[in-house]
Structures are given as structure tokens and as C-alpha cells.
């Protein structure tokens, strides 16, 4: 049995707001107490992290992550997965979905390797599953996805992807308007895989049919999809209105204007909205031109674009602690609401709402401690301290 881990004296972020001067106790990877400091009785063997002056939040869960810290999911190695998991753990992320673009035939070698890392010890964030971005996407909304890897829906290819994923495919992005897509969406839904609409030119009717077949989520909302028109809502308008779809927001200030971030939350509610990073391996790099997914990309002042076409975004270098901070400072949300979008709602999308996404007794001890600028000062994954800049008692 491990010694108890105690987070003492922080402002605990719960769905209702802030519990001041709180204490959280974790044993064997599980939260065993959430209370006020006045009710806490220490033990000699306790490992105590003094959290006075910090916010203590449920750990962040990233549903759309392709890399960070110089590591990319497409390397197809355990080392790279662990490297990116540690890079994001330093920013409060305690769980993530590996999000490889399914292009060409490389997925045949890539998916089995990635599947082996799901649930394994990474030394950082837990790998909760795989988010297959493609290959059944609309080339008219490819964004920076290589066109050569995009194909029409194919049941045999889907079956192969699911088999190679070893039961670890948690989500797949698919364009519902493509011929045969609805049957694949139904298959995904029946297998417990989140069918996420994206890279799509869908009409309202396409989206409604997809929902009827089990679609429940939308990939990087507003980006790479049919926009709102007052005579045709498109995927954007349908998702903005429908309570049957949860959505992802890349809240870096580049993918979506802050006012539109606010509009999305105002219409969807925080319970149906997730913050994601869509992060690439150059997160943490200095400004410059780099190779990414076989493309030349330019990183400049936090914005990642194609090097020869600055109007096309090429993922991001966003972290979830920065996304939370942006929703508070740029949009005006409460910290509790922003944290819900980074933690509670993603946990619900993955069906983990009874284990993760809350700081409650019996939940996994996945915790992010933020300073007053909302930067991650400490991160705990399953009761293990994987990142810490706070002095321990």
C-alpha cells in the first residue's frame, strides 16, 4: 500500500464552483476524501503537497491529440507515446486519446503499436484510447489532411481498422454525407466507438440522418466543416443547435474567434462542449518552419499553419491548461465551467463519467493543480505525481 497523497489547502474546483481551503486525500490511485482543511487529520506517513494559493481541478482529458514536446503519434513507437504523454501531463492533462490521421496504408503498422500503449504506464498522462481521424473524410474539407489518404467509406477497411486497434479505438472522425457513411456510423455506434462528424460538407439532413444512426460528437467544431448559412445550417449550424451532439473546441484564439467560442458555449452549454488541443509535435518549439505529417508547417507566435499557405491551419501547439485559461480570460467563463469542458465533459463522451472528471470520493485520483495564471503547477495521474513544481511537505 502506498502512503496517502494529500493535497492540502487549495481552492478545489467542483462543478458548483470553488471550495476554499480544501483537502483531497488519495490512496492506491483513488480519491478517498474531499473535505475542508479543518476536518483533516494528518498521518505521519502522508505525502503532502501544500496547495494554498492554487486551484485544484479534476485532471484534463484531451480527445484530440497528435503530439507534443517533439514527439508525434505517427512515429508509431512507445517512446514517442510516452514522450507526448509526459509533455502534456506538464500542462494538467491526465488522460488523452492518441489521434493518428488514418492515411495510406501506414495504419496497418501504426494501430497495433498504439493499441499496446492504451492503459500502459507512460510516466505521464494515461492513454485512454485511439481517435482515428479518417480515412472516411470529404476531400473538399480536408484541411491539412493529406488528400492521398482520404477514401470513401468501406466496410472492410473499417473492420480492419477496428481489428488492428485491438478494441482500443474509442472514436472515429467520419464525414456523414459520403456514400455508405451512415452504415459505418451505425457499426461504430454498435461497437461502442464514438462516431464523430468532421472534415465534412454535410447538410442538415445529412447530420440528422447521422444522428439517427448513432453519431454523437463533432470533431474540432467550426473547422473543416460546412458553415452556417441562413438557408442551410450545414454541420456547423446543426451541431450548434442539436442537443444530441457534443462538440470539440480548439480554444487557442486562432482556430475560433473568442466571440464564437462564447457563442458555442452559450448555445451548447459546458455539458456538451469539450476543450481539445489538436496538438502537434512542435508544441514547445521555438518559432520556425518544421516538417509535420509530411508537410512543411510554420510556427509563429503560437499559430501553426502550412508554410506555403498561412491561411490554412495545421493543427496547434495548444495545451489544455492554456485552453482553460483562454476560456476564462478571452471568453469570460468561470474557472469551474472551463474545467468542466476540459475534464468532466470529455470523460462523459468516453463513458468514463463514473470514474473520471470529478473530484469526488471513489473517483480516480487524476488531478491538475493550477497556479493563479491557470498554468499547471502539479499533475497527478492515478495517484502518482507525474509533474510537480510545488514543494512537498
Secondary structure, 3 states (H helix, E strand, C coil): CCCCEEEEEEEEEECCEEEEEEEEEEECCEEEEEEEHHHCCCCCCCEEEECCCCEEEECEEEEEECEECCEEHHHCCHHHHHHHHHHHHCCCEEEEEECCECCCCCHHHHHHHHHHHCCCCCCCCEEEEEEEECCCCCHHHCCCCCHHHCCCCCHHHHHHHHHHCCCCEEEEEECCCCCCHHHHHHHHHHCCCEEEECCECCCHHHHHHHHHCCCCEECCCCCCECCCECCECHHHHHHHHCCCCEEEEECCCCCCCHHHHHHHHHHHCHHHEEEECCECCCCCCCCEEEEECCEEEEEECCEEEECCEEEEECCECCCHHHHHHHHHHHHCCCHHHHHHHHHHHHHHHCCCCCCCCCCCCCCECCEEEECCCCCEEEEEECCEEEEECCCEC
